[in-house]
């Protein structure tokens, strides 16, 4: 039996990258997993197929987490499919870097509507569905929340907001046996990172600043998330945990 056997998890933004790795790791450790996606149906279906090929249980569910009504539908679908919710991984997010003179309202709203509003209402819906034994909410933040880079003011602000929500909700929901933690990835080798303008320059600049001497892999993040989702992490809440290879 895996350490998550019997648990049901929702992973938002799980069609690729870190989200896909998290969904697959949770399933590998025994959880039944809802693989959420907004537009990339093929990617989500591929994640589900890989999970099922290894004997796991998963279902792809479309929902735009920037829309609270779709968030509710996502949780309702999870309850119909698997009967309960024990774990929510708030991974869905968007990033875009702009210098201050180029920041516009659409940029601000796009990032905050998903990264902050979507996360908050997903947490509200999921925790309303948690049973008497509580549950775990794991927010995928970023090291930019504590080390904001140039041109990343709006994105960094969304992740700082995520960490503030984590600490506040941990204090609020603790009496209900609900754990809330943030995982802060450093640079991770994903499709989005590779496609980002200047990714090679970022890699060249940051690897020498990382004691472990490499860019992170999605599995590095997934391993930490799986631990936090398990009963082994039952005394951990309100924590903001960098997972960045020691980047300084």
Protein Blocks (a to p, Z undefined) as FASTA:
>chain_A
ZZkgoiacddehilgcjllmmmmmmmmnopacddddfklmmlmmmmmmmmmmnopacddd
dddfkbmklmmmmmmmmmmmnopafbdcdfbccdddddfklpcfklmmmmmmmmmmmmmm
mmmmmmmmpcfkopaddddddfklmmccehilmmmmmmmmmmmmmmmmmmmmmmnopacd
dddddddddfklmmpghklmmmmmmmmmpmnopacdfklmmmmmmmmmpmklmmgghiac
ddehhpZZ
